Amino acid sequence: MTITVTDFKAHCLRILREVEQTNKPVEISKQGKVRFRLIPVQMPDKAPWMRLRSLGVLHGEPGDSVFHEKDWEAAR
């Protein structure tokens, strides 16, 4: 969709809501030429650390050390 700067000024909030809901960009023209493009930002559904949940396998109990005795021997 292409609109004029004047229309954008008059209907700014409605246009922003529409872009957010439809995920479609809006081009804004000034003096007959497209000068701006309003595009939606893709927001992730979850925080990055939440997306990692259930991707791994837990090989211990909560509170268990992640190091084994042989790991400590190699550090000496």
C-alpha positions as CSV (number, residue, x, y, z in Angstrom):
1,M,0.0,0.0,0.0
2,T,1.2,3.5,-0.8
3,I,0.0,6.6,0.9
4,T,0.9,10.3,0.9
5,V,2.7,12.0,3.8
6,T,-0.4,14.0,4.4
7,D,-2.5,10.9,4.8
8,F,0.1,9.3,7.0
9,K,0.1,12.4,9.3
10,A,-3.7,12.3,9.5
11,H,-4.0,8.6,10.2
12,C,-0.7,7.7,11.8
13,L,-1.9,5.5,14.7
14,R,-4.4,3.6,12.5
15,I,-1.7,2.9,9.9
16,L,0.8,1.8,12.5
17,R,-1.8,-0.7,13.9
18,E,-2.5,-2.0,10.5
19,V,1.2,-2.6,9.7
20,E,1.6,-4.4,13.0
21,Q,-1.5,-6.6,12.4
22,T,-1.0,-7.4,8.8
23,N,2.8,-7.6,8.7
24,K,2.7,-5.7,5.4
25,P,4.9,-2.7,4.7
26,V,3.4,0.7,3.8
27,E,5.2,3.1,1.4
28,I,4.9,6.8,2.0
29,S,5.2,9.2,-0.9
30,K,6.1,12.8,-0.9
31,Q,5.6,14.9,-4.0
32,G,4.6,11.9,-6.0
33,K,7.7,9.8,-5.2
34,V,8.0,7.1,-2.6
35,R,10.4,8.5,0.0
36,F,9.8,6.2,3.0
37,R,8.9,2.6,3.8
38,L,7.3,1.6,7.1
39,I,8.0,-2.0,7.8
40,P,7.0,-4.2,10.8
41,V,9.7,-5.5,13.1
42,Q,9.6,-9.3,13.6
43,M,9.4,-9.9,17.3
44,P,10.5,-13.3,18.6
45,D,7.8,-15.2,20.4
46,K,10.1,-16.1,23.3
47,A,13.2,-14.9,24.9
48,P,16.3,-16.6,23.4
49,W,17.0,-18.7,26.5
50,M,13.3,-19.9,26.5
51,R,13.7,-21.2,22.9
52,L,16.5,-23.4,24.1
53,R,14.3,-25.2,26.6
54,S,13.5,-28.8,25.7
55,L,16.3,-28.9,23.1
56,G,18.8,-30.7,25.3
57,V,18.9,-33.8,27.4
58,L,19.4,-33.7,31.1
59,H,22.0,-36.3,32.3
60,G,21.8,-35.6,36.0
61,E,19.7,-34.3,38.8
62,P,19.3,-30.7,39.8
63,G,22.3,-29.8,42.0
64,D,24.6,-32.4,40.5
65,S,28.0,-31.2,39.4
66,V,28.7,-30.9,35.7
67,F,32.3,-32.1,36.3
68,H,33.3,-35.7,36.9
69,E,36.2,-36.8,39.1
70,K,38.4,-37.5,36.1
71,D,37.9,-33.8,35.0
72,W,39.5,-32.7,38.3
73,E,42.3,-35.2,37.9
74,A,43.2,-33.7,34.5
75,A,43.3,-30.2,36.0
76,R,45.9,-31.1,38.5
